[in-house]
């Protein structure tokens, strides 16, 4: 009998005993258990498996498409996608689209985050003002902003500004509510200390409220860059002459599935680059404010 | 004559809070007169209005009646006239210890460089050497209290209010901090008003102890402490010290809320 078998039998015996005499304390041997230990693989092994999965999936896709198991009209195939990728960048369209989407995202991100944070912080100045404005902010929060996108496009036209506006609308509310949450978390005793030292309201705001709320404001940067990108893409879906969102929509409507994949790939890369940059910015800012 | 006037005078100050169910008297008229350079303690049960008095003296709360006089001048409802150390140390986590201690000077408009130059030697002399460029979250409770107290001192007012500064410290650290505070007090010649729950601490540190009662908060007895200074730990075993301690404890237990239901002013 192996060790495991013995344990299993012991465990069963213990169970039986308990079933027969439920009141008596279990006096028999308890099953011997050890802490489960998971062995970590080396990084190269993990990476090899990850790359293997990707290569395997792509190969299956390509083989399946060539053999006719997968309908290449609907799903396209990796070789065609690679071809289209080359064309997309060679014709120069790629850079125009990337730059357009990048600019609308960054402008919307900056505008929404800055304006939202300032709005949230402004609630510190007056409880009455905060009480009056707050329901409106919550209403704005609950509206699906993307549903307003057609209206925004009508007002701002089909150029860059309408994409920036959609991206701003998405990020502004999040920043406002987060900065306001920071203001509400402020310790009233902290304000007491400042006033006991004879501080003016402006001094309390600059030396206490703003530094205290900065970690809150910083914590939404990563969320906001994703939201801004979503806003920009949706804006392009509705009406635009440039941008990766428009490229995806156009390719879909003309059944150019390979181009859809190419645009989605480029868009994902752009998203990853922006997310990584903002994460880096966040860590730098965090070190700066120390909390 | 201003020279003979007490440094700090709380003149018939009372406080009534309005509540939805009526009004609540937190403080019956209280009068305190504290000469320059004295160390005076307030002891009493929770809810006896100690913090209310402090908030009124610091100008953070407008009394319902009465005046606060500093140097013979009416200072009721004016802020920035006294140094006020609250129970919590309230050090700003994004500032170094040095920059925390200069907060008061900074708010008063002293240039940063000058303020730091003034603060640094004090940090060195009073036990914070080597800590000045650290952030508060890496300090022990005792060190944080030192920093908070130095911040209060560096604000450079004659009168200092200390609201249970050592309440959250362990017994050993508390004793050290009391010695440290005595050192500061004799070096700086400040007028100190000190709130504590600890009778022994109050007697050991003070020139006078005011015992307070609840419902409404008021001063029920003022006991001068005439023990010679500098005091040592064994002073707490002398008959004089014990007599004062006994009297304080008697007053406090006689005035415990549950023991005197007839005494309540509705």
Interface residues (C-beta under 8 A of the other chain):
Chain A: X187 X189 X190 X192 X193 X194 X195 X196 X197 X198 X199 X203 X207 X208 X211 X214 X289 X290 X291
Chain B: X55 X58 X59 X60 X79 X80 X81 X82 X83 X84 X86 X88 X90 X92 X93 X94 X103 X104 X106 X107 X108 X135 X155
